Amino acid sequence: MINMAKHKNYTTSVSLSNVARNKLIALANMEEITQKELLNKLIDKEIDQLNSKDKGIYAYILKAIEIKDEFRNKKER
């Protein structure tokens, strides 16, 4: 699999509707975690629920995104 330790951890913004934002805040408060931690937890849960074929597709897409980011970072240097 992909060695994430070699890659920088970027922060990005996500646009949410007010309703989705409020739900995120409420769930994060209930679980006593940050909104960022909750989003990561929800994403991991969704990935775990993928079937093996979709997990393979997901891995290829993720690798392509990482290669693109790495290329962009080298280009910026």
N, C-alpha and C positions, 0 to 999 in steps of 0.2 A: 504494500500500500504506500501511500504518500507520506514522506517524512516531513511533518509540519514544523519541526523544530528548526529547519533550515530557512523557513519563510518568515518574513515579518508579519506581525499581526496588525492588520489595518482596521481602523474604525471607519464605518460608513454611516450615512444617515438613511433613514427609511421614512417615507411619507405614509402616514396612517390617517384614516378618517377619525373624527373626534370619538365616535363610538368605539372603534377598534382601540384607540389610544386609551380610553377610559377602562376598557376591559383589561388591557395589558397592565395598567396601573393597579387595578383591583386585584387581579390574579397575583401579581408580584408582591403586593402588600400581604395577601393571604398567606403566601408561601414564605414571606419574610426574606425575599431575595430581590436583587435589582432587576429592572426591566431587561437589561442586557443578559443577565443570567437566565431569566425566564425564556427569552427568545432562543438562546442557545439550547436550553433544555427541550423546548418544543421542537426545534429543528432536529436535534438528535433523536427524539422520539419518532418523528416522521420518517427519518432515515432508517431507523430500526424496523419500521413497519413495512418497508419496501420488500417486494419479492426479489429473489436472486437476480432475475433478468434486469429489473429496474435498478437494483443496487449496482450492477455492472455499468449500466448506462450512466447512472449518477457519478460513478467513479471516473468514467471517461470525461464527462462534462467538467467535473471538478478539476481534473488534471489539466484540461485545456485552459480553464480559467487561470490556474496557477502558472502555466507556461506563459500565457499572455501577460500576466502581471509581472513575472520575472523579466520578460523581454522589455516591457515598458520601463521597469526600474533600471535595467542596464542602459537603456536608451537615454534616460534622464541623467545619468552620471556623466 
